[in-house]
């Protein structure tokens, strides 16, 4: 939670960048997401729930810089209640330009904070995300989509390779407001 303000500030700076007047270059998006989060393995249980705030700045028709703040609620420890997993991540997206329906992939790196429930003390970790999604450009102002992210906590995996809990998945529906078109 202590990283929430810097992450939101990074999203705000990303979105404040001036726009360009060609195709989708310079288009900015701010979105909200909600859905399911799953943790597997001997210590975790599926399913959980979560949500996110995301921002994006289109560099070209295909490439975009993006940032997100995600919070999920899962059973991550063998004993105790459900814990909150909050991540703040920045990354790059590659979109296939197919006019109104736009599939994309992305890679992110960020900080994860795990607290509450069966976690005795808040833990801060470094992790990564691989995103697969599809956006439907309803209008120049509204984009709806579906996104699947695989989250990886490499230090947890190296400490215990046989335990798959360093991996979890989020499946979110999202709505984005877009502006900055030519």
Phi, psi and omega in degrees: 000332182289348178266358185299313182297312178299324180292317178295324177296320178296319177298317180297317178295319178300318183282340182277352181299142182293149182271160176251161187254035179233141176032238180256003177302131178087355178290137180245148179224143173230127186223164173237147183224152177206150178167214187253152177226135182235134174241133179244170176116180186292332181263337185258172175217150180251142003256175172225191177222166181188181179201171182206158168242132183228153176223154185208145175229118182280117177282319177218186175298330186257325188253140179216147169270143183216156175217151178210152171238118185241139174232130178230158181234111184219163171275103183253348178243152182298326181237154180098180183276193180286146181247156173265134173241115181246130178232145173236120187222151173234151181190193182231143180242145172242121182251138170277124185275097179237044175065267188264326176256120188235102173283151181209161173229155179204161176230135184226156172226145182189185180256143179237135174240126181245124185211157174082177178061232181278002179270115186296322183222141179304137181241136177248127185223160175259139181212179179225166181218141170245126183248137171233130182204175175217135177245144175245113181280096182290316177206181179294341181260339189232128175234127176251151182197177176227134184222136176244127178235134172258122181257139182228132174248093189300321181297321177295321179294316180295327179289329182209080184300335182279349181260115184280006182296342175292358179244131171213161188236139172242139176234109187237143164268151182215157175228132181234141171264130182242145176207165179101012178293159179294000000 
